[in-house]
Amino acid sequence: MSIPGINQPLIVVGDTDGLIAILHEEDANHKKAVETVVRLLQHDAQN
């Protein structure tokens, strides 16, 4: 995924709440966070 006319990868900025949700299965947002990471990786997002 990129901006039309610009051939650069999507850059993603996350926060600690998102990181915790990704890492801890018991977090209320874990499932959504993991789904989001999968979608971003499918679009070759970088951090």
C-alpha atoms as an extended CHARMM CRD file, in Angstrom:
* protein
*
        47  EXT
         1         1  MET       CA              0.0000000000        0.0000000000        0.0000000000  PROA      1               0.0000000000
         2         2  SER       CA              1.3880000000        3.3750000000       -0.9220000000  PROA      2               0.0000000000
         3         3  ILE       CA              0.2270000000        6.8580000000       -1.7290000000  PROA      3               0.0000000000
         4         4  PRO       CA             -0.6800000000        7.1970000000       -5.4140000000  PROA      4               0.0000000000
         5         5  GLY       CA              2.2320000000        8.6830000000       -7.3460000000  PROA      5               0.0000000000
         6         6  ILE       CA              4.7290000000        7.8780000000       -4.6060000000  PROA      6               0.0000000000
         7         7  ASN       CA              6.5460000000        4.5530000000       -4.7500000000  PROA      7               0.0000000000
         8         8  GLN       CA              7.4400000000        4.2550000000       -1.0650000000  PROA      8               0.0000000000
         9         9  PRO       CA              6.3240000000        1.6950000000        1.5240000000  PROA      9               0.0000000000
        10        10  LEU       CA              3.6980000000        2.4410000000        4.1300000000  PROA      10              0.0000000000
        11        11  ILE       CA              5.3060000000        3.4910000000        7.4240000000  PROA      11              0.0000000000
        12        12  VAL       CA              3.4730000000        2.5940000000       10.6280000000  PROA      12              0.0000000000
        13        13  VAL       CA              3.8320000000        4.2630000000       14.0150000000  PROA      13              0.0000000000
        14        14  GLY       CA              2.4820000000        2.3820000000       17.0280000000  PROA      14              0.0000000000
        15        15  ASP       CA              2.1550000000        3.0670000000       20.7330000000  PROA      15              0.0000000000
        16        16  THR       CA              2.6820000000        1.0150000000       23.8690000000  PROA      16              0.0000000000
        17        17  ASP       CA             -1.0180000000        0.1650000000       24.2240000000  PROA      17              0.0000000000
        18        18  GLY       CA             -0.9550000000       -1.4100000000       20.7660000000  PROA      18              0.0000000000
        19        19  LEU       CA              2.2510000000       -3.2950000000       21.4920000000  PROA      19              0.0000000000
        20        20  ILE       CA              0.8330000000       -4.6860000000       24.7240000000  PROA      20              0.0000000000
        21        21  ALA       CA             -2.3490000000       -5.7360000000       22.9040000000  PROA      21              0.0000000000
        22        22  ILE       CA             -0.2680000000       -7.5850000000       20.2890000000  PROA      22              0.0000000000
        23        23  LEU       CA              1.8700000000       -9.4060000000       22.8470000000  PROA      23              0.0000000000
        24        24  HSD       CA             -0.6570000000      -10.3550000000       25.5360000000  PROA      24              0.0000000000
        25        25  GLU       CA             -3.4320000000      -12.7490000000       24.5660000000  PROA      25              0.0000000000
        26        26  GLU       CA             -5.4760000000      -11.7720000000       27.6220000000  PROA      26              0.0000000000
        27        27  ASP       CA             -5.6410000000       -8.1170000000       26.5110000000  PROA      27              0.0000000000
        28        28  ALA       CA             -9.1430000000       -7.0390000000       25.4420000000  PROA      28              0.0000000000
        29        29  ASN       CA             -7.7580000000       -5.7110000000       22.1350000000  PROA      29              0.0000000000
        30        30  HSD       CA             -5.4380000000       -8.6380000000       21.3170000000  PROA      30              0.0000000000
        31        31  LYS       CA             -7.4890000000      -10.1480000000       18.4950000000  PROA      31              0.0000000000
        32        32  LYS       CA             -8.0030000000       -6.8030000000       16.7380000000  PROA      32              0.0000000000
        33        33  ALA       CA             -4.3340000000       -5.8530000000       17.1770000000  PROA      33              0.0000000000
        34        34  VAL       CA             -3.1120000000       -9.1190000000       15.6600000000  PROA      34              0.0000000000
        35        35  GLU       CA             -5.5650000000       -8.7840000000       12.7530000000  PROA      35              0.0000000000
        36        36  THR       CA             -4.2700000000       -5.2690000000       12.1310000000  PROA      36              0.0000000000
        37        37  VAL       CA             -0.6430000000       -6.4300000000       12.1170000000  PROA      37              0.0000000000
        38        38  VAL       CA             -1.4760000000       -9.1840000000        9.6180000000  PROA      38              0.0000000000
        39        39  ARG       CA             -3.1570000000       -6.6650000000        7.2930000000  PROA      39              0.0000000000
        40        40  LEU       CA             -0.2410000000       -4.2550000000        7.5570000000  PROA      40              0.0000000000
        41        41  LEU       CA              2.2730000000       -7.0040000000        6.7710000000  PROA      41              0.0000000000
        42        42  GLN       CA              0.2220000000       -7.9660000000        3.7170000000  PROA      42              0.0000000000
        43        43  HSD       CA              0.7880000000       -4.3970000000        2.4920000000  PROA      43              0.0000000000
        44        44  ASP       CA              4.5500000000       -4.5210000000        3.1840000000  PROA      44              0.0000000000
        45        45  ALA       CA              4.2780000000       -1.9270000000        5.9540000000  PROA      45              0.0000000000
        46        46  GLN       CA              7.4940000000       -0.9740000000        7.7510000000  PROA      46              0.0000000000
        47        47  ASN       CA              8.1190000000        0.4230000000       11.2080000000  PROA      47              0.0000000000
